[in-house]
Amino acid sequence: MSQKNRMPDTFTHRQTLLNNVRYVTKELLDLQTRLDEVCDQWNQLELKLYTEIIDKILRQKEDIVYAIKCLALLDVYTNFAHISIEREYSRPEIMDDNVLEIYDGKHPVLSVYEDKFTPNTCDLTTDSKICLLTGPNMAGKSTYLRQNALIVIMMQIGCYVPAKSAKIGIVDRLFSRIGASDDIARGRSTFMVEMIETATILNQATHNSFVILDEVGRGTSTYDGLAIAWAVVEQLHNVNMCRVLFATHYRELTRLQKELKNMQCKTLKVQEWNNEVIFYHKIIDGIADKSYGIHVASIAGVPKKVIQRANKLLKKFEEENDAENNMNMELASQLEFDSFNYDSLHEKIKSIDVDNISPRQALEILYELKREI
């Protein structure tokens, strides 16, 4: 007798497999039907409850959104307070005039992870709005620019700042031209991207803005880069008249200090000792004498033979190009900057009533305009 014929009549054959045979009974079918019905009821009840909850939430949407906004603000303010107390931040003084006086400021992120982070002071006043910062590679120029921009942002969002004290005038816009990257998709080189960003700053910055610029003009030839950087500094000083931190390796730009009354020159303290270079990361008054690029290359792991060869070439180039360097410095000193107010001259000429002045008055006006020019 087969296995199938041995089963009771209440078992109904369902499926035969390689190693077993499956049967079903009326009771199991009834139980399956009841389970399916219960699952349907459960799904309908869940959907009903979910719909009711959604309706209740929607009816109180405005109150919930308001509560969320309040909690978000509370979260931000409590974190501001916690960080300010924990890291000993100070309360900045908001000023009406365009000043940026930060005493012993620190980078809010780097100072947390570096035990020996060196604080630095930034003093941009109404009589000295532009700081031209020269210094060697790896000395901390970019960090100095970034930390002061971050301190300004922290002040204007209502947080205490990482400094012993700070007096900051309200900034309407903060512009940054730091770093370098190309835009291949749009066919823009690194230098083109840099110039677009620089153009945006020159076209939009006002006397209430704060601008940080790092190595403007480095993506082209030396003369082109120097000329662009020189003209940008003049434009920021004479036209935009905003607060500026301008980091550069073009030491020729420091000659502008004699021509631009609202510009100061600062550098970073460096010391050479036992054929080693010590970076103090401290901002001081003055002008950098070297860039120490070969030293940085050595730190980065460039082979020793390459470093030795580079030092020999550097010495040779410096000896051979003294005359050319002197010519470059003379050229830089002769570059003229446009500080004359042509709008004022235009208004004066327009106001002259040429039909109702005597020859003597006309001559006096010409003398006056000549003296002004």
C-alpha positions as CSV (number, residue, x, y, z in Angstrom):
1,M,0.0,0.0,0.0
2,S,1.4,3.5,-0.9
3,Q,2.0,6.1,1.6
4,K,-0.8,8.2,0.1
5,N,-3.4,5.4,0.7
6,R,-2.4,5.1,4.3
7,M,-3.4,8.7,5.2
8,P,-6.8,9.2,6.9
9,D,-9.7,10.5,4.7
10,T,-9.6,13.8,6.5
11,F,-6.2,14.5,5.0
12,T,-6.2,16.0,1.5
13,H,-3.1,15.5,-0.6
14,R,-1.6,18.9,-1.5
15,Q,1.9,18.4,-2.9
16,T,4.5,15.6,-3.5
17,L,8.2,16.5,-3.2
18,L,11.4,14.4,-3.5
19,N,11.6,13.5,0.2
20,N,8.1,14.3,1.5
21,V,4.5,14.6,0.8
22,R,2.3,17.5,2.0
23,Y,-1.3,17.2,3.2
24,V,-3.9,19.6,4.4
25,T,-7.0,19.3,6.5
26,K,-10.3,21.2,6.7
27,E,-9.3,22.6,10.1
28,L,-6.0,24.0,8.8
29,L,-7.8,25.6,5.9
30,D,-10.3,27.2,8.2
31,L,-7.5,28.4,10.5
32,Q,-5.6,29.9,7.5
33,T,-8.8,31.7,6.5
34,R,-9.3,33.1,10.0
35,L,-5.7,34.3,10.1
36,D,-6.0,36.1,6.8
37,E,-9.1,37.8,8.0
38,V,-7.4,38.9,11.2
39,C,-4.4,40.2,9.3
40,D,-6.7,42.3,7.1
41,Q,-8.5,43.7,10.1
42,W,-5.2,44.5,11.8
43,N,-4.0,46.3,8.7
44,Q,-7.2,48.3,8.4
45,L,-7.0,49.2,12.1
46,E,-3.4,50.2,11.8
47,L,-4.1,52.4,8.8
48,K,-7.1,54.0,10.6
49,L,-5.0,54.8,13.7
50,Y,-2.2,56.2,11.5
51,T,-4.6,58.4,9.6
52,E,-6.1,59.7,12.8
53,I,-2.6,60.6,14.2
54,I,-1.7,62.4,10.9
55,D,-5.0,64.3,11.1
56,K,-4.3,65.4,14.7
57,I,-0.7,66.4,13.8
58,L,-1.9,68.5,10.8
59,R,-4.5,70.2,12.9
60,Q,-1.7,71.3,15.3
61,K,0.9,71.8,12.7
62,E,1.6,75.5,13.5
63,D,2.0,74.8,17.2
64,I,4.3,71.9,16.5
65,V,6.5,73.9,14.1
66,Y,6.7,76.8,16.6
67,A,7.7,74.4,19.3
68,I,10.4,72.8,17.1
69,K,11.8,76.2,16.2
70,C,11.9,77.1,19.9
71,L,13.7,73.9,20.8
72,A,16.1,74.4,17.9
73,L,17.0,77.9,19.2
74,L,17.3,76.6,22.7
75,D,19.6,73.8,21.5
76,V,21.8,76.3,19.7
77,Y,21.9,78.8,22.6
78,T,22.7,76.2,25.2
79,N,25.5,74.8,23.1
80,F,26.8,78.4,22.6
81,A,26.8,78.8,26.4
82,H,28.3,75.4,27.0
83,I,31.2,75.9,24.6
84,S,31.8,79.4,25.7
85,I,32.2,78.4,29.3
86,E,34.1,75.2,28.6
87,R,36.7,76.9,26.2
88,E,36.8,80.3,28.1
89,Y,35.5,82.4,25.2
90,S,34.9,86.1,25.7
91,R,32.0,88.3,25.0
92,P,32.7,90.5,21.9
93,E,31.8,94.2,21.9
94,I,29.7,95.2,18.9
95,M,30.9,98.5,17.5
96,D,29.2,101.1,15.2
97,D,32.4,101.9,13.3
98,N,34.3,99.6,10.9
99,V,36.8,98.1,13.3
100,L,38.1,94.6,13.8
101,E,40.1,94.5,17.0
102,I,40.7,90.9,18.2
103,Y,43.1,90.4,21.0
104,D,44.8,87.0,21.3
105,G,42.3,85.3,18.9
106,K,42.3,81.6,18.2
107,H,41.0,79.3,15.6
108,P,37.8,77.7,17.1
109,V,38.6,74.3,15.8
110,L,42.4,74.0,15.6
111,S,42.9,75.4,19.0
112,V,40.9,72.6,20.5
113,Y,43.0,69.8,19.0
114,E,46.4,71.6,19.3
115,D,47.6,72.1,22.9
116,K,50.2,74.7,21.9
117,F,48.1,76.8,19.5
118,T,49.5,80.3,19.3
119,P,47.0,83.1,19.7
120,N,47.3,86.2,17.5
121,T,45.9,89.7,17.5
122,C,44.1,91.4,14.6
123,D,43.8,95.2,14.6
124,L,42.0,96.6,11.6
125,T,40.8,100.1,12.5
126,T,39.2,102.9,10.5
127,D,42.8,104.3,9.9
128,S,44.3,101.0,9.0
129,K,41.8,98.8,7.3
130,I,44.1,96.6,5.1
131,C,46.6,94.2,6.5
132,L,49.1,92.9,4.0
133,L,50.4,89.6,5.5
134,T,53.7,88.2,4.2
135,G,55.4,85.1,5.5
136,P,57.0,81.8,4.7
137,N,55.1,78.6,3.8
138,M,53.7,76.6,6.7
139,A,54.0,79.7,9.1
140,G,50.2,80.0,9.5
141,K,49.0,82.8,7.2
142,S,45.9,80.9,6.0
143,T,45.0,79.8,9.5
144,Y,45.2,83.4,10.6
145,L,42.9,84.5,7.8
146,R,40.4,81.8,8.5
147,Q,40.3,82.2,12.3
148,N,39.5,85.9,12.1
149,A,36.7,85.2,9.5
150,L,35.2,82.6,11.8
151,I,35.4,84.9,14.8
152,V,33.4,87.5,12.9
153,I,30.8,84.9,11.9
154,M,30.6,83.6,15.5
155,M,30.1,87.2,16.8
156,Q,27.3,87.9,14.4
157,I,25.3,84.7,15.1
158,G,25.4,85.6,18.8
159,C,28.2,83.4,20.2
160,Y,31.1,84.3,22.4
161,V,34.4,84.2,20.5
162,P,37.8,82.5,21.1
163,A,39.7,85.5,22.1
164,K,40.7,87.4,25.2
165,S,38.7,90.4,23.9
166,A,37.1,91.6,20.7
167,K,35.7,94.8,19.3
168,I,34.0,94.2,15.9
169,G,31.9,96.5,13.7
170,I,28.9,94.8,12.0
171,V,29.9,93.1,8.8
172,D,27.3,93.2,6.0
173,R,29.2,90.6,3.8
174,L,32.1,88.3,4.4
175,F,34.1,87.5,1.2
176,S,36.7,84.7,1.1
177,R,39.3,83.9,-1.7
178,I,41.2,81.0,-0.2
179,G,42.3,77.7,-1.8
180,A,42.5,76.7,-5.4
181,S,40.4,74.3,-7.5
182,D,39.5,74.1,-11.2
183,D,36.0,73.7,-12.8
184,I,36.6,71.2,-15.6
185,A,32.9,70.8,-16.4
186,R,32.7,74.5,-17.3
187,G,36.1,74.7,-18.9
188,R,37.5,76.9,-16.1
189,S,41.2,76.7,-15.0
190,T,42.3,77.2,-11.4
191,F,43.4,80.7,-12.2
192,M,40.1,81.5,-14.0
193,V,38.1,80.4,-10.9
194,E,40.4,82.5,-8.7
195,M,39.8,85.5,-10.9
196,I,36.0,85.0,-11.0
197,E,36.0,84.9,-7.2
198,T,38.2,88.0,-7.0
199,A,36.0,89.9,-9.4
200,T,33.0,89.1,-7.3
201,I,34.7,90.6,-4.3
202,L,35.8,93.7,-6.1
203,N,32.3,94.3,-7.5
204,Q,30.3,93.6,-4.4
205,A,32.3,94.5,-1.3
206,T,31.2,97.6,0.5
207,H,33.0,99.7,3.2
208,N,31.2,97.5,5.8
209,S,32.4,94.2,4.4
210,F,35.2,92.0,5.6
211,V,37.5,90.3,3.0
212,I,40.2,87.6,3.3
213,L,42.4,87.0,0.3
214,D,45.1,84.3,0.1
215,E,47.8,84.4,-2.6
216,V,45.8,86.3,-5.3
217,G,47.7,86.1,-8.6
218,R,49.7,83.0,-8.0
219,G,48.2,81.0,-10.9
220,T,50.0,82.9,-13.7
221,S,53.4,84.4,-14.4
222,T,55.3,86.4,-11.8
223,Y,54.8,89.7,-13.5
224,D,51.1,89.1,-14.3
225,G,50.4,87.9,-10.8
226,L,52.2,90.8,-9.1
227,A,50.4,93.3,-11.3
228,I,47.0,91.8,-10.6
229,A,47.7,91.6,-6.8
230,W,48.9,95.2,-6.8
231,A,45.9,96.5,-8.6
232,V,43.5,94.5,-6.4
233,V,45.0,96.0,-3.2
234,E,44.7,99.5,-4.6
235,Q,41.0,98.9,-5.6
236,L,40.2,97.5,-2.1
237,H,41.9,100.5,-0.5
238,N,40.7,103.3,-2.7
239,V,37.2,102.1,-3.9
240,N,35.8,99.3,-1.7
241,M,37.4,100.7,1.5
242,C,36.6,97.6,3.4
243,R,38.4,95.6,6.1
244,V,40.9,93.3,4.4
245,L,43.4,90.6,5.3
246,F,45.6,90.0,2.3
247,A,48.2,87.1,2.5
248,T,50.8,87.0,-0.2
249,H,54.3,85.9,-1.2
250,Y,54.8,89.0,-3.4
251,R,57.0,91.0,-1.0
252,E,57.0,93.8,-3.6
253,L,53.5,94.6,-2.5
254,T,54.8,95.9,0.8
255,R,56.0,99.0,-1.1
256,L,52.3,100.1,-1.3
257,Q,52.5,100.9,2.4
258,K,54.2,104.2,1.5
259,E,51.4,105.1,-0.9
260,L,48.3,103.7,0.8
261,K,47.7,105.4,4.1
262,N,45.3,102.8,5.4
263,M,47.5,99.8,4.9
264,Q,49.7,98.0,7.4
265,C,52.3,95.2,6.8
266,K,52.6,92.2,9.1
267,T,54.5,88.9,8.9
268,L,55.0,85.8,10.9
269,K,57.9,85.3,13.2
270,V,60.5,82.8,12.0
271,Q,64.0,81.8,13.3
272,E,66.8,79.8,11.7
273,W,68.8,77.8,14.2
274,N,71.3,75.0,13.5
275,N,70.2,74.7,9.9
276,E,66.7,74.3,11.0
277,V,63.7,76.7,10.6
278,I,61.5,77.3,13.6
279,F,58.0,78.6,13.0
280,Y,56.6,80.5,15.9
281,H,53.2,81.1,14.2
282,K,53.2,84.6,15.8
283,I,52.0,87.7,13.9
284,I,54.4,90.6,14.2
285,D,54.9,93.9,12.4
286,G,57.2,93.8,9.5
287,I,57.9,92.1,6.1
288,A,59.0,88.5,5.4
289,D,62.5,88.1,4.1
290,K,62.1,84.5,2.7
291,S,59.5,81.9,1.8
292,Y,61.4,78.8,2.9
293,G,59.8,76.8,0.2
294,I,62.7,74.4,0.0
295,H,62.5,73.8,3.7
296,V,58.9,72.9,3.4
297,A,59.7,70.5,0.6
298,S,62.2,68.8,2.8
299,I,59.6,68.4,5.6
300,A,57.2,67.0,3.0
301,G,59.6,64.1,2.2
302,V,61.2,65.3,-1.0
303,P,64.4,63.2,-1.5
304,K,67.6,64.7,0.1
305,K,69.4,64.8,-3.2
306,V,66.6,66.9,-4.8
307,I,66.7,69.3,-1.8
308,Q,70.5,69.7,-2.0
309,R,70.3,70.3,-5.8
310,A,67.5,72.9,-5.2
311,N,69.6,74.7,-2.7
312,K,72.5,75.0,-5.1
313,L,70.2,76.2,-7.9
314,L,68.6,78.7,-5.6
315,K,71.9,80.2,-4.7
316,K,73.0,80.3,-8.3
317,F,69.7,82.0,-9.4
318,E,70.0,84.6,-6.6
319,E,73.5,85.4,-7.6
320,E,72.8,85.6,-11.4
321,N,69.5,87.5,-11.1
322,D,70.5,90.3,-8.7
323,A,70.4,92.8,-11.5
324,E,67.0,91.6,-12.7
325,N,65.6,91.5,-9.2
326,N,66.7,95.1,-8.7
327,M,65.0,96.0,-12.0
328,N,61.8,94.3,-10.8
329,M,61.9,96.2,-7.6
330,E,62.4,99.5,-9.5
331,L,59.5,98.6,-11.7
332,A,57.3,97.8,-8.8
333,S,58.2,101.1,-7.2
334,Q,57.3,103.0,-10.4
335,L,53.9,101.4,-10.7
336,E,51.3,104.1,-10.3
337,F,48.1,103.6,-8.5
338,D,45.0,105.6,-9.2
339,S,44.1,107.5,-6.1
340,F,42.6,110.5,-7.8
341,N,38.9,111.0,-7.5
342,Y,37.8,111.5,-11.1
343,D,34.1,111.7,-10.1
344,S,34.9,114.8,-8.0
345,L,36.8,116.3,-11.0
346,H,33.9,115.5,-13.3
347,E,31.5,117.3,-11.0
348,K,33.7,120.4,-10.7
349,I,34.0,120.7,-14.5
350,K,30.2,120.2,-14.9
351,S,29.5,123.0,-12.4
352,I,31.6,125.6,-14.3
353,D,29.4,128.1,-16.2
354,V,31.8,128.7,-19.1
355,D,29.5,131.4,-20.5
356,N,29.6,133.6,-17.4
357,I,33.2,133.6,-16.3
358,S,36.0,136.0,-17.1
359,P,39.3,135.0,-18.7
360,R,41.0,135.5,-15.4
361,Q,38.5,133.3,-13.6
362,A,39.0,130.6,-16.2
363,L,42.8,130.8,-15.7
364,E,42.4,130.4,-12.0
365,I,40.2,127.4,-12.4
366,L,42.8,125.8,-14.7
367,Y,45.5,126.4,-12.1
368,E,43.3,124.9,-9.4
369,L,42.6,121.8,-11.4
370,K,46.3,121.4,-12.3
371,R,47.3,121.7,-8.6
372,E,44.6,119.1,-7.7
373,I,45.8,116.6,-10.3
